[in-house]
Amino acid sequence: MKPELWRTIKEEIYIWRVGTLPGIAVIGLVMIARLTGLMQSLEWLAFDNFLRLRPDESRDEQIVIVGINEDDISTCRDFSLSDHDLAQLLVSLAVACWSFVIYS
């Protein structure tokens, strides 16, 4: 082979060595950081920022959230929600033609 060809091959190998080795090292460090959980807080921050940047969603009038928490229970001293009362509440919401009723 001609010496010019060998010089071109050596230059290409040098270029690949200069670009590939640091790239592989950075990829390896990022993989180790992700596997150990070091980047999780940054990922949460980025995800939170992306959620803040998205446009506001319109209010869906077909969804009703009925919540009963500890404050509601403490204000009503005689609070007891039996299965029958809960069934009546769900039936009254279903009669109002709501699409979904979720109870947890």
Secondary structure, 3 states (H helix, E strand, C coil): CCHHHHHHHHHHHHHHHHHHHHHHHHHHHHHHHHHHCCCHHHHHHHHHHHHHHCCCCCCCCCCCCCCCCHHHHHHCCCCCCCHHHHHHHHHHHHHCCCCCCCCC
